[in-house]
Structure formats: structure tokens, C-alpha cells
Amino acid sequence: MHGSERKDGMHSTLEEDPRPKLWRRFLGSIAIFGVMVGLMIGRLTAPDPVELLSIEVLPDGVAVWFNREPQLHGEMIDGAVALLFNAQGSAQRGALKLINGRDVRWRVQKSDKGLLLNLLATRPLHGDWHGAIQDGRWRLEVSLREE
């Protein structure tokens, strides 16, 4: 076994490598590059957000147009019809008359979970809704009647 003293320029421990340690830096830069490319691909392949395009008044309700199908949750609360859409859009309001002449007010407002459509009349309402793709857009038709 050799000691730690030098003998003819040789010794038992390895000398420090004068080159810088680039392996960690190389792996770190490859990891950062991979994350950035993944984020760019994710941004390109992400679908457009669901957006409220328009609201159309019908004789017995409303038709709500979206660019694609939204997640929907609807309830009848104390005689009012409330629909919550997971979508983006602007606040709107309006009125319509049912076939029997009753006035119904509707309002779209922003909430924490998307857009909230409220339909309210002086008498309790009951609503049915169904949606389908029409002309490349999503149309949700809400039919109203008095209870």
C-alpha cells in the first residue's frame, strides 16, 4: 500500500480534476428545457375557454348560445330557475313574456364558479332545459312554464 507522499510524481489519492463539474449544470438545463417545451405544448393544445355568445328570447323561454358545451348545474329555487354555467361572459339582463302573458325577468351575472342565469317571475316557475350542437355552436334551450 502506498502512502500519501509523492513518489516519482505518483501518489495514492486522485488529483483534483481542473475541469469544472458540468454534469449537474447540464442535467439542470435539460430539465428546465423539458419543462418549458411541455408548457408550450400544453398551451397550444389547451381548448378554448367556454364563452357565452348570446341570449335569445323565445316565446316560452330563452336560448343561450355558447362556443362549445359548458358544464351546467340547474335548480328550481323558491319558484325561480337558476342555471350555473362554467363559462366566461358578460353580465346581461332582460325580460320576456310567456305565452299566457306573464312577465319573466332574466339576469346573467358573474359568480365564483362561472356565470349564473336567473329566471324570475311573479308566480313560481318551472323550467326544463336541453342542449345540442347547432351551426357549430352549443345551444341550450330553457323552456319555462308556471307551476
Buried (B, 14 or more C-beta within 10 A) or exposed (E): EEEEEEEEEEEEEEEEEEEEEEEEEEEEEEEEEEEEEEEEEEEEEEEEEBBBBEBEEEEBBBBBBBBBBBEBEBEBEEBBBBBBBEBBBEEBEEEBEBEEEBEBBBBBEEEEEBBBBBBBBEEEBEBEBEBEEEEEEBBBBBBBBBE
